[in-house]
Amino acid sequence: AASAAGTNTASLTYRWNFGNGALTNGNGLSMVTNTYGSGIYTVSLTVSNTFNEAASLTRTDYILVGPLSIYVATNGSAAAPYTNWATALRDINWAFDNAGSNDTVYLAGGTHPLTRTLLVGGNGVSIRGSYEGTIGTGPGNHDIDRWPTVITRPSSVEYLRLLTIGGATNSRLENVILSGGLSLVSGGNVPGAGVAILNSSGIRLSNCRLLKNNSTDYGGAVYAFDSYGVISNCDVSANSVHANGWDDTIYGGGIYLSGGAWTLLDSSVGGNNTDRSRYRDDYNNNRERLYGGGIYVASGTHLVRNCAIYGNNGSRPRNSTGTPHTRLGGGLYINGGSVQVVNSTLVGNNNEGVRRAGGSLSLTNCIVWGNDDDVAGIGVILDHCDIEDGDSGTACFSADPLFERGLYLATTSPCTNAGSDNASAFGLSTYTTHTNGAADAGKVDLGYHYSAGLLPSFADLYVATDGNDTNSGTSTGAAFRTVTKALQVAKDGTHIHVGIGAFNRSGGEVFPLPMRKPGLHVKGAGPSQTTLDAAGANDQVFTITGIPVDGRLED
């Protein structure tokens, strides 16, 4: 519908262009109808009178008819309806804002620095990232290692949560990296610097990486309130939550769950941190309470299945006057609700592997090893677990699990075939605990299972001054140019061999270099032969987080 104002408005002629090839002209047609197919349409109208006076108005991308497929690429031409990579939208916020029920947003590989938080609501919205983004039919190939879609906060934006999923149903986020969210606010809190999931159901985060996000009080990477969903094949690493004051309580360096029901599946939670206040320098008087370096559960019904929870911690256990900073549940802290942990490995967590302060907690077929205290709190149900501290339970024992190349198990590990039932009963008969990739058969092995063995393409990577980051990195003749690239490609247990020479910013290195995977080795040609030089970066050479098993720097 349209209206016209001013002088000489009698006997008006309306010329409508509906953007789909349909045109309507005629006298007095201020209200019209048009039938649209799925797509995004620009509508224009020209109104003229008998004196040949005319006025026009165009509404760009005004009509959206779903279900839509919206393509987003940093090099797209931004031509509606954005249905392929050539005409892809560049504005990621527009795509999220306008994605409605059953719409799909495809994100090509690239980095998207945000100026405001992305929002997902509605029913059946799918966000799928890390596409190659080449011109052709359909979205094409996707691979988060080769063409990562990175959603991040630029340094010009002081504070920003990256994503809010609110009031959504049956929506999903796939193959996306959420990194660098910062929601630290003095005098208040904005939980979940990576993603906050609020009053939503049927949510699925799949094959995503939530890295180096930092929030106040609750959930460094993920904050979920009264929501239901699955987090599968995700890496939640190197995130932090900070106290908002000198006498504050903080929860969940990696993940915070309150209410609802979640399944955390085939995922890793490593190197996350609960830390003291950033806003008060009077450390001697600080007495924060730091709960759940990796995961904090306030309430709800949750399942943790086939996950690695490693190297998480709460920092600074006491101030210089001896007043303790309460720091509990470095890996997993349960304050309420019901939590089952099945076939998971909790290793190398600072302070405690797992603590039950309330609710109910059971561990089945798990390895709990190398934590300051493995199992804390009373009433934890233990069944067929290998626990270093010797906590008692049904068919539990204490024996070195013989980790190798990260969290893989040696073929002689006492955890092999030591579970409560067959591997197929836990959905793990096609998974492996061994570097050779042998599928778990018979009684299930204890602890975390990998989807595959240590593949030759990742077992050993090579870096040389005459290499190229477009190479495979799998031999000296196909070496990468930078350690930065090798670390991006590395998996658990990868050994990176760095050749003779200097590796610095001018050669493409980006410092600090992150080491955060179990079993990761970086080995040079010798102290006088290999130099990693961060001069001019105003940062350290390495940040090492969450490497509890066999990780090392050599030569």
C-alpha positions as CSV (number, residue, x, y, z in Angstrom):
1,A,0.0,0.0,0.0
2,A,1.1,3.6,-0.7
3,S,-0.1,7.1,-0.1
4,A,0.6,10.4,-1.8
5,A,0.5,13.9,-0.3
6,G,0.8,17.4,-1.6
7,T,-1.0,19.5,-4.2
8,N,-2.4,18.1,-7.4
9,T,-3.0,14.6,-6.1
10,A,-6.2,13.9,-8.0
11,S,-6.2,11.2,-10.7
12,L,-2.9,9.7,-9.7
13,T,-1.3,6.9,-11.7
14,Y,0.7,4.3,-9.9
15,R,3.5,2.3,-11.6
16,W,4.7,-0.6,-9.5
17,N,7.8,-2.7,-10.1
18,F,7.8,-5.7,-7.8
19,G,11.3,-6.8,-8.4
20,N,10.4,-10.2,-9.8
21,G,9.6,-9.1,-13.3
22,A,6.0,-8.2,-12.4
23,L,4.7,-4.7,-13.3
24,T,1.4,-3.1,-12.4
25,N,0.3,0.3,-13.8
26,G,-3.0,2.1,-13.4
27,N,-5.0,4.9,-12.0
28,G,-5.7,4.8,-8.3
29,L,-3.7,1.6,-7.6
30,S,-2.4,2.7,-4.2
31,M,-3.0,-0.8,-2.8
32,V,-1.9,-3.9,-4.8
33,T,-1.0,-7.5,-4.4
34,N,1.7,-9.7,-6.0
35,T,2.7,-13.3,-5.8
36,Y,6.3,-14.1,-5.0
37,G,8.5,-17.1,-5.0
38,S,11.3,-17.7,-2.5
39,G,13.8,-14.8,-2.7
40,I,14.8,-11.3,-1.8
41,Y,13.1,-8.5,-3.8
42,T,13.5,-4.7,-4.3
43,V,10.2,-2.9,-4.8
44,S,9.9,0.5,-6.5
45,L,6.9,2.8,-7.1
46,T,6.5,5.9,-9.3
47,V,3.4,8.1,-8.8
48,S,2.4,10.7,-11.4
49,N,-0.5,13.2,-11.9
50,T,-2.2,14.8,-14.9
51,F,0.4,17.6,-14.8
52,N,3.2,15.2,-15.5
53,E,4.6,15.7,-12.0
54,A,6.1,12.5,-10.6
55,A,7.7,11.1,-7.5
56,S,9.5,7.8,-7.0
57,L,10.5,5.6,-4.1
58,T,12.6,2.4,-4.0
59,R,12.8,0.0,-1.1
60,T,16.0,-2.2,-1.5
61,D,15.7,-5.8,-0.4
62,Y,12.2,-5.0,0.9
63,I,10.4,-8.3,0.4
64,L,11.9,-11.5,1.8
65,V,10.2,-14.8,1.0
66,G,11.6,-17.9,2.5
67,P,13.0,-20.4,2.8
68,L,16.1,-18.4,1.7
69,S,19.6,-19.4,1.0
70,I,21.8,-16.4,1.7
71,Y,25.5,-16.5,0.7
72,V,28.0,-14.3,2.5
73,A,31.6,-13.8,1.4
74,T,34.1,-11.0,2.0
75,N,34.7,-10.7,-1.7
76,G,31.1,-11.0,-2.9
77,S,29.5,-8.5,-5.3
78,A,26.5,-8.0,-2.9
79,A,23.9,-8.3,-5.6
80,A,20.4,-9.4,-4.3
81,P,19.2,-12.1,-3.8
82,Y,22.6,-13.3,-2.7
83,T,22.0,-16.9,-3.9
84,N,25.6,-17.8,-5.0
85,W,29.2,-16.9,-4.3
86,A,29.5,-14.5,-7.1
87,T,26.7,-12.3,-5.9
88,A,27.3,-13.0,-2.2
89,L,26.5,-10.5,0.5
90,R,29.4,-8.9,2.4
91,D,27.4,-7.7,5.4
92,I,27.2,-10.7,7.8
93,N,25.0,-8.8,10.2
94,W,22.4,-8.3,7.5
95,A,22.3,-12.0,6.8
96,F,21.9,-12.9,10.5
97,D,19.3,-10.1,11.1
98,N,17.1,-11.2,8.2
99,A,17.5,-15.0,8.3
100,G,14.0,-16.3,9.1
101,S,12.3,-19.6,9.6
102,N,14.1,-22.5,7.7
103,D,16.5,-20.1,6.1
104,T,20.2,-21.1,5.6
105,V,23.1,-18.7,5.7
106,Y,26.3,-19.9,3.9
107,L,29.6,-18.3,5.0
108,A,32.7,-18.6,2.8
109,G,36.0,-18.8,4.4
110,G,37.3,-15.5,5.7
111,T,37.4,-13.2,8.7
112,H,34.4,-11.2,9.7
113,P,35.2,-8.5,12.2
114,L,32.0,-7.4,13.9
115,T,30.8,-4.0,15.0
116,R,27.8,-5.4,16.8
117,T,26.6,-8.7,18.1
118,L,25.1,-11.2,15.7
119,L,21.6,-12.4,16.5
120,V,19.8,-15.7,15.7
121,G,16.1,-16.2,16.5
122,G,13.2,-17.9,14.9
123,N,12.7,-21.5,13.9
124,G,15.0,-23.7,11.8
125,V,17.7,-21.2,11.0
126,S,21.0,-22.8,9.8
127,I,24.3,-21.0,9.8
128,R,27.0,-23.0,7.9
129,G,30.5,-21.8,7.5
130,S,34.0,-22.5,6.1
131,Y,33.1,-22.9,2.5
132,E,35.7,-22.7,-0.3
133,G,33.4,-20.1,-1.9
134,T,34.1,-20.8,-5.6
135,I,31.6,-20.0,-8.3
136,G,29.5,-23.0,-9.2
137,T,26.2,-24.7,-8.4
138,G,25.4,-24.8,-4.7
139,P,27.6,-24.0,-1.8
140,G,30.3,-26.5,-2.7
141,N,33.2,-27.8,-0.5
142,H,33.7,-26.8,3.1
143,D,36.6,-27.5,5.5
144,I,37.2,-25.5,8.7
145,D,41.0,-26.2,8.4
146,R,41.4,-25.1,4.8
147,W,38.8,-22.3,4.5
148,P,38.0,-21.2,8.1
149,T,35.1,-18.8,8.7
150,V,36.3,-16.6,11.6
151,I,33.9,-14.4,13.4
152,T,35.8,-12.0,15.7
153,R,35.9,-8.7,17.5
154,P,38.2,-6.1,15.9
155,S,40.6,-4.2,18.2
156,S,38.7,-1.0,17.4
157,V,35.7,-2.4,19.3
158,E,36.3,-2.4,23.0
159,Y,33.6,-4.9,24.2
160,L,31.5,-7.2,22.2
161,R,29.7,-10.6,22.6
162,L,30.0,-12.3,19.2
163,L,26.7,-14.1,19.0
164,T,23.3,-14.3,20.8
165,I,20.9,-17.1,20.1
166,G,17.6,-16.0,21.7
167,G,14.2,-17.5,21.6
168,A,15.2,-19.8,18.8
169,T,14.1,-23.3,18.0
170,N,15.7,-26.1,15.9
171,S,18.5,-23.8,14.8
172,R,22.2,-24.7,14.2
173,L,25.7,-23.2,13.8
174,E,28.2,-25.3,11.9
175,N,31.9,-25.0,10.9
176,V,32.4,-21.6,12.4
177,I,35.2,-20.1,14.6
178,L,34.1,-17.7,17.3
179,S,37.2,-16.0,18.6
180,G,38.2,-12.9,20.5
181,G,34.8,-12.0,22.0
182,L,35.3,-9.7,25.0
183,S,32.4,-8.8,27.3
184,L,34.2,-7.5,30.3
185,V,32.2,-4.7,31.9
186,S,33.1,-3.0,35.1
187,G,30.2,-2.9,37.5
188,G,28.1,-5.5,35.6
189,N,28.3,-8.6,33.6
190,V,27.6,-9.7,30.0
191,P,28.0,-13.5,30.1
192,G,29.2,-15.6,27.2
193,A,31.6,-13.6,25.2
194,G,31.5,-16.2,22.4
195,V,27.9,-17.1,22.4
196,A,24.9,-16.7,24.8
197,I,22.0,-19.1,24.2
198,L,18.9,-17.9,25.9
199,N,15.5,-19.5,26.2
200,S,16.0,-21.7,23.1
201,S,15.5,-25.3,22.2
202,G,16.7,-27.7,19.6
203,I,20.0,-25.8,19.2
204,R,23.0,-27.5,17.7
205,L,26.6,-26.2,17.6
206,S,28.5,-28.6,15.4
207,N,32.2,-28.6,14.4
208,C,32.8,-25.1,15.8
209,R,35.8,-23.6,17.6
210,L,35.3,-21.2,20.4
211,L,38.7,-19.7,21.1
212,K,40.1,-16.9,23.3
213,N,36.8,-15.4,24.3
214,N,36.8,-13.5,27.6
215,S,33.7,-12.6,29.7
216,T,32.8,-11.3,33.1
217,D,31.5,-13.7,35.9
218,Y,29.7,-16.4,33.7
219,G,30.8,-18.5,30.8
220,G,33.9,-17.3,28.9
221,A,32.9,-19.0,25.6
222,V,29.4,-20.4,26.1
223,Y,26.6,-19.2,28.4
224,A,23.4,-21.2,28.2
225,F,20.3,-20.3,30.1
226,D,17.1,-22.4,30.2
227,S,18.0,-23.8,26.8
228,Y,18.2,-27.3,25.2
229,G,20.6,-28.6,22.6
230,V,23.7,-30.4,21.5
231,I,27.3,-29.2,21.3
232,S,29.1,-31.8,19.1
233,N,32.6,-32.0,17.6
234,C,33.5,-28.6,19.0
235,D,36.7,-27.2,20.5
236,V,36.3,-24.9,23.4
237,S,39.8,-23.7,24.2
238,A,41.8,-20.9,25.8
239,N,38.7,-18.9,27.0
240,S,38.5,-17.0,30.3
241,V,36.0,-15.6,32.7
242,H,37.1,-12.8,35.1
243,A,35.7,-11.6,38.4
244,N,34.0,-8.2,38.3
245,G,35.3,-7.1,41.6
246,W,37.6,-8.0,44.4
247,D,35.1,-10.1,46.3
248,D,33.2,-11.7,43.4
249,T,32.2,-15.2,42.4
250,I,32.8,-16.4,38.9
251,Y,31.7,-19.5,37.0
252,G,32.8,-21.5,34.0
253,G,35.9,-20.4,32.2
254,G,34.8,-22.3,29.1
255,I,31.1,-23.2,29.5
256,Y,28.3,-22.2,31.9
257,L,25.0,-24.2,31.9
258,S,22.0,-23.1,33.8
259,G,18.8,-25.1,33.5
260,G,17.6,-26.8,30.3
261,A,19.3,-29.9,29.0
262,W,22.5,-30.2,26.9
263,T,24.5,-33.0,25.4
264,L,28.2,-32.2,25.0
265,L,29.4,-34.8,22.5
266,D,32.8,-35.7,20.8
267,S,34.2,-32.4,21.9
268,S,37.2,-30.9,23.7
269,V,37.3,-28.4,26.5
270,G,40.9,-27.4,27.2
271,G,43.0,-24.6,28.6
272,N,40.2,-22.5,29.8
273,N,40.6,-20.2,32.8
274,T,38.8,-18.6,35.7
275,D,40.7,-15.6,36.8
276,R,40.6,-12.8,39.4
277,S,39.2,-9.3,38.9
278,R,40.6,-7.1,36.1
279,Y,39.3,-4.0,37.7
280,R,41.0,-3.9,41.1
281,D,44.7,-3.9,41.5
282,D,44.7,-4.4,45.2
283,Y,45.5,-8.1,44.9
284,N,46.5,-8.5,48.5
285,N,42.8,-7.9,49.5
286,N,41.2,-9.9,46.7
287,R,39.3,-13.0,47.7
288,E,37.3,-14.1,44.6
289,R,35.7,-17.5,44.4
290,L,36.5,-19.3,41.1
291,Y,34.4,-22.3,40.2
292,G,34.6,-24.5,37.1
293,G,37.7,-23.6,35.0
294,G,36.4,-25.8,32.1
295,I,32.6,-26.3,32.7
296,Y,30.3,-25.1,35.4
297,V,26.8,-26.6,35.8
298,A,24.3,-24.6,37.9
299,S,21.2,-26.7,37.2
300,G,19.5,-28.7,34.5
301,T,20.0,-32.2,33.0
302,H,23.1,-32.7,31.0
303,L,25.2,-35.5,29.4
304,V,28.9,-35.2,28.7
305,R,29.8,-38.1,26.3
306,N,33.1,-38.8,24.7
307,C,34.8,-35.5,25.6
308,A,38.3,-34.5,26.5
309,I,38.4,-32.0,29.4
310,Y,42.0,-31.1,29.9
311,G,44.4,-28.4,31.2
312,N,41.7,-26.1,32.6
313,N,42.4,-24.0,35.6
314,G,41.5,-21.3,38.0
315,S,44.4,-18.9,38.6
316,R,46.0,-17.4,41.7
317,P,45.0,-19.7,44.6
318,R,45.8,-17.1,47.3
319,N,47.0,-13.6,47.7
320,S,50.3,-12.4,49.2
321,T,48.8,-12.2,52.7
322,G,47.7,-15.8,52.6
323,T,43.9,-15.2,52.1
324,P,42.7,-18.0,49.9
325,H,41.0,-17.4,46.6
326,T,38.5,-20.3,46.6
327,R,39.2,-22.2,43.4
328,L,37.3,-25.4,42.8
329,G,36.5,-27.8,40.0
330,G,39.2,-26.9,37.6
331,G,37.8,-29.3,34.9
332,L,34.1,-29.7,35.8
333,Y,32.1,-28.2,38.7
334,I,28.6,-29.4,39.4
335,N,26.5,-27.2,41.7
336,G,23.0,-28.6,40.9
337,G,21.0,-30.6,38.4
338,S,21.9,-33.9,37.0
339,V,25.1,-34.6,35.1
340,Q,26.3,-37.9,33.5
341,V,29.9,-38.1,32.2
342,V,30.5,-41.1,29.9
343,N,33.7,-42.2,28.2
344,S,35.5,-39.0,28.8
345,T,39.0,-38.1,29.8
346,L,39.6,-35.5,32.5
347,V,43.4,-34.9,32.7
348,G,45.8,-32.2,33.8
349,N,43.2,-29.8,35.2
350,N,44.5,-27.4,37.8
351,N,43.1,-27.9,41.3
352,E,40.5,-30.5,40.7
353,G,39.4,-32.7,37.8
354,V,35.7,-32.8,38.9
355,R,33.8,-31.6,41.9
356,R,30.3,-32.3,43.0
357,A,29.0,-29.5,45.3
358,G,25.3,-30.3,44.7
359,G,22.9,-32.2,42.4
360,S,23.9,-35.6,41.1
361,L,27.0,-36.6,39.2
362,S,28.1,-39.9,37.7
363,L,31.2,-40.9,35.8
364,T,31.2,-44.1,33.7
365,N,34.1,-45.5,31.6
366,C,36.2,-42.4,32.3
367,I,39.9,-41.7,32.8
368,V,40.6,-39.1,35.5
369,W,44.3,-38.6,35.7
370,G,47.0,-36.0,36.5
371,N,44.7,-33.4,38.2
372,D,45.7,-31.9,41.5
373,D,42.8,-33.8,43.0
374,D,40.9,-36.1,40.7
375,V,37.4,-36.4,42.2
376,A,36.3,-33.9,44.9
377,G,33.0,-33.7,46.9
378,I,30.9,-36.6,48.2
379,G,28.4,-38.7,46.5
380,V,30.0,-38.9,43.1
381,I,29.0,-42.2,41.4
382,L,32.0,-43.9,39.8
383,D,31.7,-46.9,37.5
384,H,34.5,-48.5,35.5
385,C,36.9,-45.6,35.7
386,D,40.7,-45.3,35.9
387,I,41.4,-42.7,38.6
388,E,44.9,-41.8,39.7
389,D,44.0,-40.9,43.2
390,G,42.3,-44.3,43.7
391,D,38.8,-43.0,44.4
392,S,36.6,-46.1,44.9
393,G,33.7,-47.1,42.8
394,T,32.3,-50.1,40.8
395,A,35.2,-51.8,38.9
396,C,37.4,-48.7,39.3
397,F,41.2,-48.9,39.4
398,S,44.3,-46.8,39.4
399,A,46.9,-47.5,36.7
400,D,48.9,-45.4,34.4
401,P,46.7,-45.1,31.2
402,L,49.8,-44.9,29.0
403,F,48.8,-41.9,26.9
404,E,50.8,-41.3,23.7
405,R,50.7,-38.6,21.1
406,G,48.1,-36.7,23.1
407,L,45.2,-38.6,24.5
408,Y,45.6,-41.7,22.4
409,L,46.3,-44.9,24.4
410,A,49.2,-47.3,23.9
411,T,48.2,-50.7,22.7
412,T,49.3,-52.0,26.2
413,S,47.1,-49.5,28.1
414,P,45.2,-51.0,31.0
415,C,42.2,-48.9,29.9
416,T,41.8,-51.0,26.7
417,N,38.7,-53.2,26.9
418,A,38.1,-52.2,30.5
419,G,34.7,-50.6,30.1
420,S,31.3,-51.6,31.4
421,D,29.8,-52.7,28.1
422,N,30.6,-53.2,24.5
423,A,31.7,-50.2,22.5
424,S,28.6,-50.4,20.3
425,A,26.4,-49.7,23.3
426,F,28.0,-46.3,23.6
427,G,28.1,-45.5,19.9
428,L,31.9,-45.9,19.8
429,S,32.4,-49.0,17.7
430,T,33.7,-46.9,14.7
431,Y,35.9,-44.7,17.0
432,T,39.4,-45.4,18.2
433,T,41.7,-44.8,21.1
434,H,44.9,-45.8,19.3
435,T,47.1,-43.9,16.8
436,N,46.8,-46.8,14.3
437,G,43.1,-46.1,14.0
438,A,42.0,-49.6,15.0
439,A,38.2,-49.4,15.8
440,D,37.1,-50.1,19.3
441,A,35.8,-53.6,19.4
442,G,34.5,-55.8,22.2
443,K,34.4,-54.1,25.6
444,V,34.7,-50.4,25.3
445,D,38.0,-48.7,26.0
446,L,38.0,-46.1,28.8
447,G,38.2,-42.4,28.2
448,Y,38.0,-40.2,25.1
449,H,37.8,-41.7,21.7
450,Y,39.0,-40.1,18.5
451,S,37.1,-40.4,15.2
452,A,40.3,-41.6,13.5
453,G,43.8,-42.5,14.2
454,L,46.7,-40.1,13.9
455,L,46.7,-39.5,10.1
456,P,50.1,-39.2,8.3
457,S,49.0,-35.8,7.0
458,F,49.0,-34.5,10.6
459,A,51.4,-36.8,12.5
460,D,54.5,-34.8,11.5
461,L,54.6,-31.4,9.9
462,Y,57.6,-29.5,8.6
463,V,58.5,-25.8,8.5
464,A,61.4,-24.2,6.6
465,T,62.5,-20.8,5.5
466,D,62.2,-21.8,1.9
467,G,58.8,-23.4,2.4
468,N,55.4,-22.1,1.5
469,D,52.2,-22.1,3.5
470,T,50.3,-23.4,0.5
471,N,52.2,-26.6,0.7
472,S,51.0,-29.7,2.5
473,G,53.7,-29.4,5.2
474,T,54.0,-33.2,5.4
475,S,57.7,-33.4,4.3
476,T,60.8,-31.3,4.2
477,G,60.2,-31.0,0.4
478,A,56.7,-29.7,1.0
479,A,57.3,-27.7,4.1
480,F,55.3,-24.8,5.4
481,R,56.9,-21.4,5.6
482,T,55.6,-20.5,9.0
483,V,55.1,-22.1,12.4
484,T,51.9,-20.2,12.5
485,K,50.5,-22.2,9.6
486,A,51.7,-25.5,11.1
487,L,50.0,-24.8,14.4
488,Q,46.7,-23.9,12.6
489,V,46.8,-27.3,10.9
490,A,48.1,-29.4,13.8
491,K,46.0,-32.0,15.6
492,D,46.4,-33.7,19.0
493,G,49.8,-35.5,18.9
494,T,51.2,-33.6,16.0
495,H,55.0,-33.1,15.9
496,I,56.2,-29.9,14.2
497,H,59.8,-29.9,12.9
498,V,61.2,-26.4,12.4
499,G,64.2,-26.1,10.2
500,I,67.3,-24.0,10.4
501,G,66.9,-20.2,10.3
502,A,65.0,-17.3,11.7
503,F,61.2,-17.3,11.9
504,N,59.8,-13.8,12.5
505,R,57.1,-11.4,11.6
506,S,58.7,-10.5,8.3
507,G,58.5,-14.1,7.3
508,G,54.8,-14.3,8.1
509,E,54.7,-15.4,11.7
510,V,51.8,-14.1,13.9
511,F,52.8,-13.9,17.5
512,P,52.0,-15.2,20.1
513,L,52.1,-18.7,18.7
514,P,49.3,-20.7,20.4
515,M,50.1,-24.2,21.7
516,R,46.9,-25.7,23.1
517,K,46.6,-29.3,22.0
518,P,47.6,-32.4,23.9
519,G,50.7,-34.1,22.7
520,L,51.8,-31.2,20.6
521,H,55.6,-31.0,20.0
522,V,57.5,-28.1,18.4
523,K,61.1,-29.2,17.7
524,G,63.8,-27.0,16.2
525,A,67.1,-27.9,14.6
526,G,69.0,-26.8,17.8
527,P,69.2,-23.8,20.0
528,S,71.9,-22.1,17.8
529,Q,70.2,-23.2,14.6
530,T,66.5,-22.3,14.9
531,T,65.3,-18.9,16.1
532,L,61.7,-17.8,16.8
533,D,61.8,-14.0,17.0
534,A,58.8,-12.0,18.1
535,A,60.6,-8.6,17.9
536,G,58.1,-5.9,17.0
537,A,55.1,-8.0,18.0
538,N,54.8,-6.5,21.4
539,D,53.9,-10.0,22.7
540,Q,55.5,-13.2,23.8
541,V,56.6,-15.9,21.4
542,F,54.2,-18.7,22.6
543,T,51.1,-18.9,24.7
544,I,50.9,-22.4,26.1
545,T,47.5,-23.5,27.4
546,G,45.9,-26.8,28.2
547,I,48.7,-29.2,27.3
548,P,48.7,-31.7,30.1
549,V,50.0,-34.7,28.2
550,D,53.3,-35.0,26.5
551,G,53.4,-31.5,25.0
552,R,56.8,-29.9,24.7
553,L,59.1,-27.4,23.1
554,E,62.5,-28.6,22.1
555,D,65.7,-27.1,20.6
